């Protein structure tokens, strides 16, 4: 296994800013990076993942987004580039590019159209992608709800480590806590297991994860930093209270299209203009945005946003 420090703390999964015509608004990435850095809660960013609408972006757009993030935040945040998709050659190209521009790690979701039928197939698929960035840690982005791939993650880590020397761990976006615990304890905690469900971060921390990747860490990271501190101090009641505060905000997000569509709307409300999502995700109307504002009144969202001004 590659000998690099584990990723710890909060890693945000940024949105991709868009112009009204659906093109990428690269200039807004600097504003986004400045906002995330100013929170002093986030240690890195996992770019061009699900939240970043990677499956709706071209290869060149993904490269340009990665370059822009490294330019504006590479000296202050760890930049992890998601290179996954449905074409292995595209992923190899993106992996090589990430290493060339100075990213600190890469990750990849399993291919979600033609799917691997076994762990061995998944290992064979990832091996050349990881090798294309041979100096960077590689993370498997496990998200069965999107990829449709529900292969054993502990088995993947065991078999993958034998032939992928840069395999560092997994971004575990799944609620199978038994499997997550198996991953956390595999080989005496050798692998880096990153929790991927913001609404149940407290559960991942309770079984030993040290780092987490999430979309809501973009606009309300203070809540999750508080959860982490409370768990470190064995203050379970405070951790539960804060987790429920995040759940109330996420309930609004989910009612308005989920972490990408609804989350992007909240990011816009937080003062970072990310525009709308790229089709086929439908735009949020002015009327719906007013509804979102009203629904957020009984949460901590605006308290946190206004406290930064």
Buried (B, 14 or more C-beta within 10 A) or exposed (E): BBEBEBBBBBBBBBBBBBEEEEEBBBEBBBBBBEBBBEBEBBBBBBBBBBBBBBBBBEBEBBBBBBBBBBBBBBEBBBBBBBBBBBBBEBBBBBBBBBBEBBBBBBBBBBBBEEBBEEBBBBBBBBBBBBBBBEEBBBBBBBBBEBBEBBBBBBBBBBBBBEEBEBBBBBBBBBBBBEBBBBBBBBEEEEBBBBBBBBBBBBBBBBBEBBBBBBBBBBBBBBBBBBBBEBBEEEBEEBBEBBBEBBBBBBBBBBEBBBBBBBBBBBBBBBEBEBBBBBEEBEEBEEEBBEBBBEBBEEBBBEEBBEEEE
